Amino acid sequence: MQKNRNKKMGKRSYSKQIRLLIYAGIVICAAAAAFCAWKIGRFKAEKNSEPAAAVEQTQEVQAETVQETADTNEEQRDKRPADWVNPLPKPQIEEEFLTPNEYSRPQEKLEAVTEIFIHYTANPGTTALQNRSYFENLGSTGETSASAHYVIGYEGEIIQCLPLKEIGYAVKEHNYNSVSIECCYLDESGVFTEATRQSLIELTAWLLMEYDLGIFDVKRHFDAGGKPCPVYYVENPDEWEYLLADIDIYLENTLIGNKDFEYME
């Protein structure tokens, strides 16, 4: 009897040890799993923070670049004689300034101009005056914030909506360092008429001289955020290069008084 009892107690003791080992293994595995989950979570959090940090760093670099360009341009303008006059003829412009309001003419100071942005109105067949009226009416409707310094009609007319000393609501994050030009067009292709294109060339060249900028400071809205604007020049990047070349050709030939020149074909 005693032998059998000892045998049974030995088996129970052995079983208990096995159970303890199993429980210990479960606890260790659970702890290991929790640790791994914590490490993975931390790794993901760090990885997710990297793009945000990279974006923030890029924005800081861009801001510094814009400020450096603005400072350089200001220094160049300061060196101009007090009686300096833009040597390029100013295009015929009709001043129709918007009524001051928070949605299209906030009257905030345009600190420096380092970029010129080209847009299309996204309203085929509408005139320059109609698009100017749209900006004006935003002061009453408040449906969005939008405006541009100039609107060029498809007959080549240029309407100025904002003084050049004030910002417009045209390119997010670039409103305080840029001038914007909206262009009208006739159909869904977004292509500008010859009259619109010519006025755009002359106005942009005049602004380049006015702010001592270079041809690569002329940009599409698309170049600042990817919005397909102006759509024709986004879908036809070669035509955009031709437009920039023609602005340069006009500027250089007009400066030397050469009226007998040809644009890019």
Secondary structure, 3 states (H helix, E strand, C coil): CHHHHHHHHHHHHHHHHHHHHHHHHHHHHHHHHHHHHHHHHHHHHHHHHHHHHHHHHHHHHHHHHHHHHHHHHHHHHHCCCCCCCCCCCCCCCEECCCCCECCCECCCECCCCCEEEEEECCCCCCCHHHHHHHHHHHHHHCCCCCCCCEEECCCCCEEECCCCCECCCCCCCCCCCEEEEEECCCCCCCCCCHHHHHHHHHHHHHHHHHCCCCHHHEEEHHHCCCCCCCHHHHHCHHHHHHHHHHHHHHHHHHHCCCCCCCCCC
